[in-house]
Amino acid sequence: MHTNNDHTVHKFIIADDHPLFRSALRQSIQRTFPNALLYEAQDMESLQRCVSEHRDCDLLLLDLHMPGARGFSGLIFLNGQYPGLPVMVVSANEKPEVMCRAVDYGACGFLPKSAPVEMIDEALCQALAGEIWLPEGIADQCAAASSELAVADVVASLTPQQFRVATMLSEGLLNKQIAYEMNVTEATVKAHLTALFRKLDVSCRTQAVLALNSLDLEPPGQFTPPPKQTPAHA
């Protein structure tokens, strides 16, 4: 958070692979915080660069289905790498259990993509105040699954390279394919996998994939942008 002429200037990062939704969310933020500094990312690679360059960001708005991550792995990884960065999940996956799991894995809240403007305002203000925000009635339904949280702790401890290997492993890529995508040798990939297996306490690829897939999600439905707000004095 910064000050400029006695006005609070908040910094936000919007991480979503849909330009249309990034634009809609940017407009909602600017409506409530006209002086806000906004940065955008469309995949995990660009998001990691963005967060690294703006470590003093006040709030990261993260879509769960970002290219370069699977399910909750991106959220967990970011919390492990940047524990002081508040992350609010913004997703079309609006099942109560998904919202609860997001908070279990370190999110400061969950904002449904279908949320009206007034709800977005409330969520942003509460998150910036250091509180956890969930839609009404969801907090009462939240409960954590211990086995998933154990895998979450592992993902949070991974290095950026190990995280990339874990993501591609869970997507079914072979060692030589992972090596090609990362521009490293197969020996390097094997070293990362050995470290990953040890952290997950598994002995083979199949067991590792099963463990990582416990953090996965069903893909959301097609996003439909909210209707444009008509000015009161139009």
C-alpha positions as CSV (number, residue, x, y, z in Angstrom):
1,M,0.0,0.0,0.0
2,H,1.3,3.5,-0.9
3,T,0.2,7.0,-0.3
4,N,0.0,9.7,-2.9
5,N,-1.2,13.2,-2.0
6,D,-2.7,11.8,1.2
7,H,-4.7,9.3,-0.8
8,T,-4.2,5.5,-0.2
9,V,-3.0,3.8,-3.4
10,H,-3.6,0.0,-3.4
11,K,-1.7,-2.4,-5.7
12,F,-3.6,-5.3,-7.2
13,I,-2.5,-8.2,-9.4
14,I,-5.2,-9.8,-11.5
15,A,-4.3,-13.3,-12.6
16,D,-6.7,-14.9,-15.1
17,D,-6.2,-16.4,-18.5
18,H,-9.4,-14.7,-19.9
19,P,-8.7,-11.1,-21.1
20,L,-12.5,-10.4,-20.9
21,F,-12.7,-11.3,-17.3
22,R,-9.5,-9.4,-16.4
23,S,-11.0,-6.3,-18.0
24,A,-14.3,-6.8,-16.1
25,L,-12.5,-7.2,-12.8
26,R,-10.2,-4.3,-13.5
27,Q,-13.2,-2.0,-14.0
28,S,-14.8,-3.2,-10.8
29,I,-11.6,-2.5,-8.8
30,Q,-11.2,1.0,-10.4
31,R,-14.8,1.7,-9.5
32,T,-14.0,1.2,-5.8
33,F,-10.3,2.2,-5.8
34,P,-9.9,4.8,-8.6
35,N,-6.2,5.4,-7.7
36,A,-5.3,1.7,-7.7
37,L,-2.2,0.4,-9.4
38,L,-3.2,-2.7,-11.4
39,Y,-1.0,-5.4,-12.9
40,E,-2.1,-8.5,-14.9
41,A,-0.9,-12.0,-15.6
42,Q,-2.4,-14.7,-17.9
43,D,-0.5,-17.8,-16.7
44,M,1.7,-19.0,-13.8
45,E,4.9,-18.1,-15.5
46,S,3.9,-14.4,-16.1
47,L,2.3,-14.4,-12.6
48,Q,5.5,-15.5,-10.9
49,R,7.4,-12.7,-12.7
50,C,4.7,-10.2,-11.8
51,V,4.7,-11.1,-8.1
52,S,8.5,-11.1,-8.0
53,E,8.5,-7.5,-9.4
54,H,5.6,-6.3,-7.1
55,R,6.2,-8.0,-3.7
56,D,4.5,-5.1,-2.0
57,C,1.2,-5.9,-3.7
58,D,-1.8,-5.5,-1.4
59,L,-3.9,-8.2,-3.0
60,L,-3.6,-10.9,-5.6
61,L,-6.8,-12.0,-7.3
62,L,-6.2,-15.5,-8.6
63,D,-8.2,-17.7,-10.9
64,L,-7.8,-21.3,-9.9
65,H,-7.6,-22.6,-13.5
66,M,-4.4,-20.8,-14.6
67,P,-2.3,-22.3,-17.3
68,G,0.9,-23.8,-15.7
69,A,-0.9,-25.0,-12.6
70,R,-3.6,-27.6,-11.7
71,G,-6.4,-27.1,-9.2
72,F,-5.2,-25.6,-6.0
73,S,-1.5,-26.1,-6.7
74,G,-0.9,-22.5,-7.9
75,L,-2.5,-21.0,-4.8
76,I,-0.6,-23.4,-2.5
77,F,2.7,-22.7,-4.3
78,L,2.3,-18.9,-4.1
79,N,1.5,-19.1,-0.4
80,G,4.6,-21.1,0.1
81,Q,6.8,-18.7,-1.9
82,Y,5.2,-15.4,-0.8
83,P,3.6,-16.0,2.6
84,G,3.0,-12.3,3.2
85,L,1.0,-11.8,0.0
86,P,-2.8,-11.9,0.5
87,V,-4.4,-14.1,-2.3
88,M,-8.1,-14.0,-3.0
89,V,-9.4,-16.8,-5.3
90,V,-11.7,-15.7,-8.0
91,S,-13.3,-18.6,-9.8
92,A,-16.4,-19.9,-11.7
93,N,-16.1,-23.0,-9.6
94,E,-18.6,-21.9,-7.0
95,K,-19.3,-25.1,-5.0
96,P,-19.1,-24.5,-1.2
97,E,-16.5,-27.3,-0.8
98,V,-14.2,-25.6,-3.4
99,M,-14.5,-22.3,-1.5
100,C,-13.7,-24.0,1.8
101,R,-10.7,-25.7,0.4
102,A,-9.4,-22.5,-1.1
103,V,-9.4,-20.9,2.4
104,D,-7.9,-24.1,3.9
105,Y,-5.0,-23.7,1.5
106,G,-4.3,-20.1,2.5
107,A,-6.6,-17.9,0.4
108,C,-7.9,-14.8,2.2
109,G,-11.3,-15.4,0.6
110,F,-13.2,-16.7,-2.4
111,L,-15.0,-14.4,-4.9
112,P,-17.4,-16.1,-7.3
113,K,-17.0,-14.9,-10.9
114,S,-20.8,-14.4,-10.9
115,A,-20.6,-11.9,-8.0
116,P,-22.4,-8.6,-8.5
117,V,-20.5,-5.4,-8.3
118,E,-21.6,-4.7,-4.7
119,M,-20.3,-8.1,-3.5
120,I,-17.0,-7.5,-5.3
121,D,-16.6,-4.1,-3.4
122,E,-17.3,-5.8,-0.1
123,A,-14.9,-8.7,-0.7
124,L,-12.1,-6.4,-1.8
125,C,-12.5,-4.1,1.2
126,Q,-12.6,-6.9,3.7
127,A,-9.6,-8.6,2.2
128,L,-7.6,-5.4,2.3
129,A,-8.6,-5.0,6.0
130,G,-6.9,-8.3,6.7
131,E,-10.1,-10.4,7.1
132,I,-11.2,-13.6,5.3
133,W,-14.2,-13.0,3.0
134,L,-16.6,-15.7,1.8
135,P,-20.1,-15.5,0.4
136,E,-22.8,-15.5,3.1
137,G,-23.3,-18.9,4.8
138,I,-20.2,-20.6,3.3
139,A,-18.0,-20.2,6.3
140,D,-20.3,-22.5,8.3
141,Q,-19.8,-25.3,5.8
142,C,-16.0,-25.2,5.8
143,A,-14.0,-28.3,6.9
144,A,-10.5,-29.4,5.9
145,A,-9.4,-32.8,4.6
146,S,-6.1,-33.8,6.4
147,S,-4.7,-35.9,3.5
148,E,-5.1,-33.0,1.1
149,L,-3.5,-30.6,3.5
150,A,-0.5,-32.8,3.8
151,V,0.0,-32.7,0.0
152,A,-0.6,-29.0,0.2
153,D,2.3,-28.6,2.6
154,V,4.5,-30.4,0.1
155,V,3.5,-28.2,-2.8
156,A,4.1,-25.1,-0.7
157,S,7.7,-26.3,-0.1
158,L,8.6,-26.9,-3.7
159,T,11.1,-24.7,-5.6
160,P,9.8,-23.1,-8.8
161,Q,11.5,-25.7,-10.9
162,Q,10.1,-28.6,-8.8
163,F,6.7,-27.0,-9.1
164,R,6.9,-27.0,-12.9
165,V,8.0,-30.6,-12.9
166,A,5.2,-31.6,-10.6
167,T,2.6,-29.8,-12.8
168,M,3.8,-31.5,-16.0
169,L,4.1,-34.9,-14.3
170,S,0.4,-34.6,-13.2
171,E,-0.5,-33.7,-16.8
172,G,1.0,-37.0,-18.0
173,L,4.2,-35.8,-19.6
174,L,7.2,-38.2,-19.8
175,N,10.6,-37.3,-18.5
176,K,12.0,-36.5,-22.0
177,Q,8.9,-34.2,-22.7
178,I,9.4,-32.4,-19.4
179,A,13.1,-32.0,-20.1
180,Y,12.2,-30.5,-23.6
181,E,9.6,-28.1,-22.1
182,M,12.0,-26.9,-19.4
183,N,15.1,-26.9,-21.6
184,V,17.1,-29.1,-19.2
185,T,18.5,-32.6,-19.3
186,E,16.6,-35.7,-18.4
187,A,19.0,-36.2,-15.5
188,T,17.9,-32.9,-14.1
189,V,14.3,-33.9,-14.4
190,K,15.0,-37.2,-12.6
191,A,16.7,-35.2,-9.8
192,H,13.6,-33.0,-9.4
193,L,11.4,-36.1,-9.4
194,T,13.5,-37.8,-6.8
195,A,13.1,-34.8,-4.5
196,L,9.4,-34.6,-5.2
197,F,8.9,-38.3,-4.5
198,R,10.8,-37.9,-1.2
199,K,8.7,-34.9,-0.1
200,L,5.4,-36.7,-1.0
201,D,6.7,-39.9,0.6
202,V,5.9,-42.0,-2.5
203,S,8.0,-44.4,-4.5
204,C,6.7,-44.0,-8.1
205,R,5.2,-41.7,-10.6
206,T,1.7,-43.2,-10.3
207,Q,1.6,-42.6,-6.5
208,A,2.9,-39.0,-7.0
209,V,0.3,-38.3,-9.6
210,L,-2.5,-39.6,-7.4
211,A,-1.3,-37.4,-4.5
212,L,-1.0,-34.3,-6.7
213,N,-4.4,-35.0,-8.3
214,S,-6.0,-34.7,-4.9
215,L,-5.6,-31.0,-5.3
216,D,-7.3,-30.9,-8.7
217,L,-10.6,-29.5,-9.7
218,E,-13.3,-30.0,-12.2
219,P,-13.1,-27.3,-14.9
220,P,-15.6,-24.5,-14.5
221,G,-18.4,-23.7,-16.9
222,Q,-18.0,-21.1,-19.6
223,F,-17.5,-17.6,-18.1
224,T,-20.2,-15.1,-19.0
225,P,-19.1,-11.5,-18.2
226,P,-21.4,-9.5,-16.0
227,P,-23.6,-6.9,-17.7
228,K,-22.1,-3.4,-17.9
229,Q,-23.3,-1.1,-15.2
230,T,-25.5,1.7,-16.4
231,P,-24.4,5.1,-14.9
232,A,-27.0,6.5,-12.5
233,H,-27.2,9.7,-14.3
234,A,-27.0,8.4,-17.9
